Amino acid sequence: MFLTDPQWLLLQPLFPSTSRGRPSLDARLVLENIFWKLTSRQPWYDIPSESPSWQTCYQRYHRWQHTGLWKSMLKILITDLDDRGGLDLLQVWESHEISIKKGSFGQFDFTYPPHLKDTWQLSTAFLLLMLLYSDL
């Protein structure tokens, strides 16, 4: 799981509750699957969840990018990390408190201060840095 319940409550108003004539899909599950794909760097068809399909996740991701919703979501998560989590992502990145480096075998080495271990702040920082710096 990539999103905490408080984070989802911030993002949820961005998503319409109904879709044209169809039962609406769980936007949180779609978003979680997209986050999994982008941080794992696996192909779309390897998304582990059986519902929604990888095709749906792929289409939503590209639609959200095209409409600007994707940028809005990332801005909300960055602001929440700073406001509620007390972690200024830009500051910890620039000070090298948190860093991501590509290893020799294509894996990513993620370093962080010990006090952040197993916190939602670290999970969110990792997610955002992987998304923002995906071309490492």
One Martini backbone bead per residue (centre of mass of N, CA, C, O) as a GRO file, in nm:
protein
  136
    1MET     BB    1   0.094   0.037   0.024
    2PHE     BB    2   0.110   0.393  -0.050
    3LEU     BB    3  -0.148   0.496   0.100
    4THR     BB    4  -0.285   0.673   0.327
    5ASP     BB    5  -0.575   0.773   0.450
    6PRO     BB    6  -0.510   1.081   0.463
    7GLN     BB    7  -0.413   1.098   0.171
    8TRP     BB    8  -0.673   1.002   0.034
    9LEU     BB    9  -0.853   1.234   0.144
   10LEU     BB   10  -0.703   1.448  -0.033
   11LEU     BB   11  -0.750   1.300  -0.324
   12GLN     BB   12  -1.052   1.215  -0.364
   13PRO     BB   13  -1.180   1.491  -0.481
   14LEU     BB   14  -1.045   1.446  -0.776
   15PHE     BB   15  -1.262   1.216  -0.800
   16PRO     BB   16  -1.507   1.083  -0.948
   17SER     BB   17  -1.793   0.888  -0.850
   18THR     BB   18  -1.858   0.871  -1.160
   19SER     BB   19  -1.928   0.703  -1.461
   20ARG     BB   20  -2.029   0.653  -1.777
   21GLY     BB   21  -2.268   0.411  -1.698
   22ARG     BB   22  -2.065   0.300  -1.495
   23PRO     BB   23  -1.913   0.158  -1.263
   24SER     BB   24  -1.697   0.265  -1.047
   25LEU     BB   25  -1.381   0.266  -0.980
   26ASP     BB   26  -1.120   0.224  -0.772
   27ALA     BB   27  -0.906   0.482  -0.752
   28ARG     BB   28  -0.707   0.383  -0.540
   29LEU     BB   29  -0.629   0.118  -0.681
   30VAL     BB   30  -0.527   0.242  -0.937
   31LEU     BB   31  -0.312   0.422  -0.805
   32GLU     BB   32  -0.154   0.198  -0.663
   33ASN     BB   33  -0.079   0.050  -0.928
   34ILE     BB   34   0.076   0.281  -1.052
   35PHE     BB   35   0.284   0.311  -0.829
   36TRP     BB   36   0.398   0.030  -0.856
   37LYS     BB   37   0.494   0.047  -1.147
   38LEU     BB   38   0.680   0.305  -1.120
   39THR     BB   39   0.864   0.189  -0.878
   40SER     BB   40   0.933  -0.101  -1.011
   41ARG     BB   41   0.972  -0.093  -1.333
   42GLN     BB   42   0.745  -0.246  -1.459
   43PRO     BB   43   0.531  -0.368  -1.650
   44TRP     BB   44   0.204  -0.323  -1.689
   45TYR     BB   45   0.128  -0.641  -1.705
   46ASP     BB   46   0.249  -0.678  -1.388
   47ILE     BB   47   0.021  -0.602  -1.241
   48PRO     BB   48  -0.112  -0.766  -0.961
   49SER     BB   49  -0.389  -0.683  -1.002
   50GLU     BB   50  -0.712  -0.789  -1.120
   51SER     BB   51  -0.842  -0.520  -0.994
   52PRO     BB   52  -0.767  -0.358  -1.214
   53SER     BB   53  -0.647  -0.342  -1.505
   54TRP     BB   54  -0.369  -0.255  -1.673
   55GLN     BB   55  -0.519  -0.091  -1.890
   56THR     BB   56  -0.662   0.100  -1.699
   57CYS     BB   57  -0.412   0.215  -1.563
   58TYR     BB   58  -0.280   0.323  -1.817
   59GLN     BB   59  -0.511   0.512  -1.909
   60ARG     BB   60  -0.530   0.683  -1.653
   61TYR     BB   61  -0.247   0.789  -1.641
   62HIS     BB   62  -0.261   0.940  -1.918
   63ARG     BB   63  -0.507   1.109  -1.853
   64TRP     BB   64  -0.392   1.250  -1.597
   65GLN     BB   65  -0.162   1.386  -1.746
   66HIS     BB   66  -0.327   1.542  -1.964
   67THR     BB   67  -0.520   1.697  -1.737
   68GLY     BB   68  -0.328   1.743  -1.458
   69LEU     BB   69  -0.385   1.546  -1.218
   70TRP     BB   70  -0.107   1.436  -1.154
   71LYS     BB   71   0.021   1.701  -1.052
   72SER     BB   72  -0.184   1.748  -0.829
   73MET     BB   73  -0.121   1.497  -0.664
   74LEU     BB   74   0.180   1.553  -0.611
   75LYS     BB   75   0.140   1.825  -0.468
   76ILE     BB   76  -0.027   1.714  -0.234
   77LEU     BB   77   0.188   1.513  -0.127
   78ILE     BB   78   0.410   1.721  -0.076
   79THR     BB   79   0.252   1.904   0.118
   80ASP     BB   80   0.184   1.685   0.328
   81LEU     BB   81   0.471   1.609   0.399
   82ASP     BB   82   0.531   1.889   0.514
   83ASP     BB   83   0.289   1.956   0.702
   84ARG     BB   84   0.233   1.670   0.850
   85GLY     BB   85   0.539   1.533   0.828
   86GLY     BB   86   0.792   1.734   0.841
   87LEU     BB   87   0.892   1.708   0.518
   88ASP     BB   88   1.127   1.849   0.309
   89LEU     BB   89   1.205   1.726   0.015
   90LEU     BB   90   1.410   1.927  -0.101
   91GLN     BB   91   1.594   1.948   0.145
   92VAL     BB   92   1.667   1.638   0.180
   93TRP     BB   93   1.784   1.616  -0.105
   94GLU     BB   94   2.001   1.847  -0.101
   95SER     BB   95   2.135   1.728   0.180
   96HIS     BB   96   2.138   1.400   0.155
   97GLU     BB   97   1.945   1.245   0.353
   98ILE     BB   98   1.811   1.173   0.080
   99SER     BB   99   1.870   0.898  -0.156
  100ILE     BB  100   1.912   0.810  -0.507
  101LYS     BB  101   2.073   0.525  -0.657
  102LYS     BB  102   2.219   0.367  -0.917
  103GLY     BB  103   2.313   0.065  -0.962
  104SER     BB  104   2.498  -0.176  -1.137
  105PHE     BB  105   2.207  -0.360  -1.172
  106GLY     BB  106   1.957  -0.129  -1.170
  107GLN     BB  107   1.920  -0.069  -0.897
  108PHE     BB  108   1.811   0.091  -0.596
  109ASP     BB  109   1.958   0.320  -0.372
  110PHE     BB  110   1.833   0.394  -0.044
  111THR     BB  111   1.880   0.678   0.158
  112TYR     BB  112   1.842   0.733   0.521
  113PRO     BB  113   1.735   0.817   0.813
  114PRO     BB  114   1.667   0.622   1.086
  115HIS     BB  115   1.404   0.785   1.193
  116LEU     BB  116   1.236   0.697   0.914
  117LYS     BB  117   1.190   0.420   0.961
  118ASP     BB  118   0.879   0.295   0.891
  119THR     BB  119   0.744   0.544   0.753
  120TRP     BB  120   0.530   0.738   0.572
  121GLN     BB  121   0.735   0.951   0.492
  122LEU     BB  122   0.933   0.761   0.349
  123SER     BB  123   0.739   0.634   0.148
  124THR     BB  124   0.665   0.903   0.013
  125ALA     BB  125   0.945   0.996  -0.066
  126PHE     BB  126   1.011   0.758  -0.243
  127LEU     BB  127   0.782   0.784  -0.441
  128LEU     BB  128   0.839   1.075  -0.536
  129LEU     BB  129   1.132   1.033  -0.627
  130MET     BB  130   1.074   0.814  -0.833
  131LEU     BB  131   0.884   0.995  -1.005
  132LEU     BB  132   1.071   1.254  -1.040
  133TYR     BB  133   1.344   1.043  -1.087
  134SER     BB  134   1.300   0.812  -1.324
  135ASP     BB  135   1.583   0.880  -1.496
  136LEU     BB  136   1.824   0.738  -1.326
   0.00000   0.00000   0.00000
